[in-house]
Amino acid sequence: MSNREWHLLSRPVGVPTAEDFELVETAVPTPGEGQVLVRNEYLSVDPYMRGRMSAAKSYATPFALGEVMQGGAVGEVVASDMAGVAVGDHLLHFEGWREYAAVDAKSAVKVDPEAAPLSTYLGVLGMTGLTAYAGLLRTASFKEGDTVFVSGAAGAVGSQVGQLAKLKGASRVIGSAGSDEKVRLLVEEYGFDAAFNYKSGPVGEQLREAAPDGIDVYFDNVGGDHLEAAIGSLRLGGRIAVCGMISVYNNTEPAPGPRNLARLIQTRGRIEGFLVGDHYDLQPQFVQEVGPWVASGALKYRETVAEGIENTLEAFLGVLRGDNTGKMIVKL
Ligand SMILES: NC(=O)c1ccc[n+]([C@@H]2O[C@H](COP(=O)([O-])OP(=O)(O)OC[C@H]3O[C@@H](n4cnc5c(N)ncnc54)[C@H](OP(=O)(O)O)[C@@H]3O)[C@@H](O)[C@H]2O)c1
């Protein structure tokens, strides 16, 4: 038995390229003290991983050069001496980007493939789902009747933010995305009140057309001109939750800031960044509230599924390009 895993060879400058990575064949790892052997079935590739490829100081340690990268994964236990973890159990853990993983049993979470499809523990019922929930309800202090704007709206986090806002009584939900097909999906399938393609014209103008009376909440996944447009449309007491700024992740120079920050004075507006890692106390509430909506179809989700460990890098690069609709997943 052998294992394949993705190593980071060099720190990407600008858009990452295949030369920065290598798919390496190794022996299947031997579990150490407190570990079990897991055969990964689904891997998560996420925008934040771009940050870990850089050496810049951040909330997560940079990936080490010449070593396997990490990421969310779900797999089946194939060897275990640990009490409470049996062969055949499924674990959610953080040793992604590889076929076989020696996983610390204590830090892994048992998941039930009967309760929900395994891939959903990485997406709609997992990290990206909780990000949407915590960012909207806690950081943006969403309340019934709010008009909500979300960017990256056809992605994993964004599609859930918009639908959650509708389910919780938003008066109007607007989304932006990078293709007409995604815009159509937002309105026709996810029930957004309005949506626009940010590549088709200035974001500020398109937002003013979609929300002529302004917005109470902006859930930022993108940064850049989206953030400036949202500040420009903010109503009195408006709130901006900064979840991500994918438009700047490949920049080699700092991006210019919004030119209209002074509007925060008039609107008494608030901008606040957040990290999902600080909000895991909401996990039980999130699963209890959102799980039934997902099961009933009241909250819809899509996944873009790449197949095979060899396509993991391409799947990750695809997330940065916008190839995905909903959560990008790699099925092994
Ligand atoms: N704060 C946290 O704890 C936390 C946790 C998870 C995720 N995040 C952040 O949340 C955001 C969404 O993450 P996700 O996992 O749900 O990814 P995603 O939205 O499923 O995928 C990323 C999407 O970003 C869009 N995009 C790429 N380049 C863009 C650009 N220059 N301008 C505008 N849109 C662009 C693409 O869609 P289009 O086709 O629409 O361009 C792409 O599909 C990211 O910024 C991520 O870093 C933060």
The ligand as a Gaussian input file, in Angstrom:
#p B3LYP/6-31G(d) Opt

LIG

0 1
 N      -13.213000      34.329000       8.321000
 C      -13.283000      33.001000       8.289000
 O      -13.211000      32.337000       9.308000
 C      -13.508000      32.326000       6.960000
 C      -13.856000      30.962000       6.897000
 C      -14.115000      30.406000       5.632000
 C      -13.998000      31.189000       4.501000
 N      -13.614000      32.490000       4.610000
 C      -13.529000      33.372000       3.444000
 O      -14.834000      33.413000       2.882000
 C      -14.742000      33.612000       1.487000
 C      -15.530000      32.522000       0.768000
 O      -14.924000      31.278000       1.058000
 P      -15.551000      29.930000       0.474000
 O      -14.831000      28.809000       1.104000
 O      -17.021000      29.993000       0.566000
 O      -15.107000      30.001000      -1.039000
 P      -16.080000      30.054000      -2.299000
 O      -16.877000      31.313000      -2.184000
 O      -16.810000      28.776000      -2.396000
 O      -15.059000      30.147000      -3.484000
 C      -14.360000      31.318000      -3.718000
 C      -15.124000      32.183000      -4.743000
 O      -14.563000      33.484000      -4.743000
 C      -14.877000      34.096000      -5.967000
 N      -13.756000      34.943000      -6.413000
 C      -12.509000      34.564000      -6.754000
 N      -11.767000      35.640000      -7.092000
 C      -12.585000      36.719000      -6.962000
 C      -12.403000      38.122000      -7.174000
 N      -11.232000      38.633000      -7.572000
 N      -13.463000      38.937000      -6.957000
 C      -14.653000      38.439000      -6.546000
 N      -14.870000      37.125000      -6.332000
 C      -13.845000      36.278000      -6.530000
 C      -15.167000      33.001000      -6.982000
 O      -16.523000      33.085000      -7.385000
 P      -17.009000      34.059000      -8.580000
 O      -17.219000      33.180000      -9.761000
 O      -18.257000      34.644000      -8.038000
 O      -15.912000      35.068000      -8.813000
 C      -14.950000      31.706000      -6.176000
 O      -15.879000      30.706000      -6.507000
 C      -13.252000      33.640000       1.154000
 O      -12.817000      34.977000       1.120000
 C      -12.629000      32.925000       2.327000
 O      -11.282000      33.299000       2.521000
 C      -13.367000      33.062000       5.823000

